[in-house]
Amino acid sequence: MLKKIIFFFTFLIFLLTPSLVQAGEMIEGKISRILEEKIVDYDGVAVTYQKLEVQLDDSKKVIIENGLFPSTNPIIYKVNEPVLINQETLFNYNDQVEYQIIDFLRQDKLLLLFIIFIALTIFIAKIRGFTSLISMALTFLIIFKVIIPYIYNGYNPILVIFLSSLIIIPVTFYLSHGFNKKTTVALISTLITLLLTGFLSTFFVKISRLSGFTSDEAGFLQSIRYGFLDMKNILIAGIIIGVLGVLDDVTISQVAIVEKLKIANPKYTKIQLYKQAMSIGQDHIASMINTLILVYTGAAMPLLLLFMNNPQPFSLIVNNEIIAEEIVRTLVGSICLILAVPLSTYLATLFFKPSRQSPKP
């Protein structure tokens, strides 16, 4: 609570003092020279101080100091490194312009990584890879043009996610896997599982009394959009869309298994087909659970390390809302993904009816 109060008043002070500093403009630059570099002592903390000559994108050169204050993540700049600079005009100092390095410029590295991703996807997956990239682009478009703006403007996040999913799921499934019976069965299975996810996540978030305010971002959002955003529903919507991201793989895999088994042995009855497919699905579930645990552990690593030396017993640590939220998110998602396996397998056995014809050689 104290952390949230401090955060709120800090933000309030920022809002009430707009006349001191004009909104900063982000510009690009490059470290042209290191004029000075030394180790300075700040109350027993050794900090590397740098005086840098930076060439801006308009060829103008400015002097910027780095390492003026102790930092938990000190950054040492090198010559020719591209950087992002914040340019501010100080009204109370005769419109003096102040420059501050905000971050490294890394767009070219990200672009290279993205190009490698696209090239490998198309090279290995061929036309399916190309269509899946189109579906990915459409998903991003819906997220940033529909989901985020509507939630930001106060619409019910759960309703927005479900309605958007009715567009995302058919488009991405058919583009990625083709217009066929296998895709249709997987699509139906995904929609049913998504409804179940919405119910379970709403139920357990409610009975666990989770507020959705476990992060600074949530507190900041609420302070600037007070009365517009329901953070509890945003938490539920996040769980739903997180499960949606994995359901494609689960449902398509199980339906494809049933389809291949039916082709391999057309004499299988529905029960035999279901049992054979579920024997493979059980392995899928086992590996999926381990994968989910590792994925969530990787994402929450700083949080887990934070509680490493906590003197409280384990029962009290998991009771902490920030931990409880991750537990609910992980377990609800895992339960729904597990249930998606028998559901998609059963629906596939209904659609891929056993045939008496001999399999083609």
Stockholm file with secondary structure:
# STOCKHOLM 1.0

chainA/1-361         MLKKIIFFFTFLIFLLTPSLVQAGEMIEGKISRILEEKIVDYDGVAVTYQKLEVQLDDSKKVIIENGLFPSTNPIIYKVNEPVLINQETLFNYNDQVEYQIIDFLRQDKLLLLFIIFIALTIFIAKIRGFTSLISMALTFLIIFKVIIPYIYNGYNPILVIFLSSLIIIPVTFYLSHGFNKKTTVALISTLITLLLTGFLSTFFVKISRLSGFTSDEAGFLQSIRYGFLDMKNILIAGIIIGVLGVLDDVTISQVAIVEKLKIANPKYTKIQLYKQAMSIGQDHIASMINTLILVYTGAAMPLLLLFMNNPQPFSLIVNNEIIAEEIVRTLVGSICLILAVPLSTYLATLFFKPSRQSPKP
#=GR chainA/1-361 SS CHHHHHHHHHHHHHHHCTTSBCCCEEEEEEEEEEEEEEEEEETTEEEEEEEEEEEETTSCEEEEEECSSCCSSCCCCCTTCEEEEEEEEEGGGTTEEEEEEEEECCHHHHHHHHHHHHHHHHHHHHHHHHHHHHHHHHHHHHIIIIIHHHHHTTCCHHHHHHHHHHHHHHHHHHHHHCSSHHHHHHHHHHHHHHHHHHHHHHHHHHHTTCCSCCSHHHHHHHHHSTTTCCHHHHHHHHHHHHHHHHHHHHHHHHHHHHHHHHHHCTTCCHHHHHHHHHHHHHHHHHHHHHHHHHHHHHHTHHHHHHTTTCCSCHHHHHHSHHHHHHHHHHHHHHHHHHHHHHHHHHHHHHHSCCCCSCCCC
#=GC SS_cons         CHHHHHHHHHHHHHHHCTTSBCCCEEEEEEEEEEEEEEEEEETTEEEEEEEEEEEETTSCEEEEEECSSCCSSCCCCCTTCEEEEEEEEEGGGTTEEEEEEEEECCHHHHHHHHHHHHHHHHHHHHHHHHHHHHHHHHHHHHIIIIIHHHHHTTCCHHHHHHHHHHHHHHHHHHHHHCSSHHHHHHHHHHHHHHHHHHHHHHHHHHHTTCCSCCSHHHHHHHHHSTTTCCHHHHHHHHHHHHHHHHHHHHHHHHHHHHHHHHHHCTTCCHHHHHHHHHHHHHHHHHHHHHHHHHHHHHHTHHHHHHTTTCCSCHHHHHHSHHHHHHHHHHHHHHHHHHHHHHHHHHHHHHHSCCCCSCCCC
//
